[in-house]
Amino acid sequence: MTASNRSTPLTPSQSDLLQALSARWTMHILLALHASNGAGRFTEIQEAVSGISNRVLSSRLASLESRELVSRSVLPTRPVTITYRLTSLGQQAAAALTHLRDVANRSLDM
């Protein structure tokens, strides 16, 4: 086997990130934020990701925030306004997912 044919093992942080991205609904959330110019409020994301519960959406957004894929900003309005925004890393991940989705769609058209 040549060097170009060998698979490079993932680092623990890469493996952790891929595992987080593969959690149910996570890719849908990233794609929904990407489709809405990289930002959205909780209810907007929930409407875009049909079928996700409040609890799961909260959990996934917290996970994405802890991995620095999404940032959360709180405005002191009444009621409080919370906006979730893709970070630079989140934008890159969402763009890659968009590309994979497009490839999958093309393969279905064949």
N, C-alpha and C positions, 0 to 999 in steps of 0.2 A: 504494500500500500504506500503510495507516495504521500508526501506531506500535505499536498492540496486535497487529498481524499480523506484525511483523518478529521474526525470531529473534534473540535476544541471543547473541552469540558467547561461547563458554566461555573462561574464563581458563585459562592453562596449568595451574594447580593443580587446577582443576575437571576439566579434560580428563585429567590424570594420574590423579586419583581414579577417574573413570569407567572409564578403561582398566584400572586395577587391579581394579575390581569386576567387570569383564567377563571377566577371566581365568578359564579353566576351573576349576571347583570352588569359587571364592571365594564366590559367592553361597550355595552349599550349606553352606559352613562357617559363614557368618554366620547363616543360617537354623537350622542345627543348634545353635549357641550360643544363639540367641534362644529356641528351643524348650526348651532346658534351663536356663531362668531366667538366661541370660546368662553362664554359666560352664561349663567342662568341662575334663577332662583329655584329653591327647592321644589315648589309646585310646578314650575315650568319643566324641570327635569323629570319629575314624576309623570307629567302628562306626556312627555316625549318617549318615556320608557314604559309603555303600556304593560300593566300587570305587576309592577314592582310595589311592594308594600312600603309604608313609611319607615318601619324599623329597618328593613334591608337597605333602603336607600340611604338612611342615616349612617348605617354601618359601613356601607361601601364608600360613601363620601369621606367619612373619617379615615378609612384605610387609604384612600387616594391622597388625602391631605397629609397623612403621616409619611407617605412615600414621596411627597413633594411633586405629585402629578397635578394636584388641584390646590388652589389657595381659597381660603374662606375669608370674606370681608363682612364685617358687621357695621351697619350704619345705625346710629342711635335715633331712629325715627320711631313714630308710634303708628302701628306696631313696628318692632325692630325689623329692619331689612337686612337679610343675609343673602349674599351673592357668592356663588361658586364660580371660579375662573380657572381655566387651564393654565398651568405654568408653562414655561418654555419646554420643559421635559414632557409635560402632559400634551402639549401641542404636537410634539414629535411623535409621541406614542399614538395619538389620535390620527395623525396623518398616515402612519404606518397601518393602522387598523382600517382606515378608509381605503387604502390601496389594496389590502387583503380582501376587503369586502368587494371591491370592484373586480378583482381577479376571480373571486368566487362567482360573481354574477356573470362574467364573461364565460366561464367554464360551463355554467348552466345553459347558456345560450347555444352552445355547440351541439 
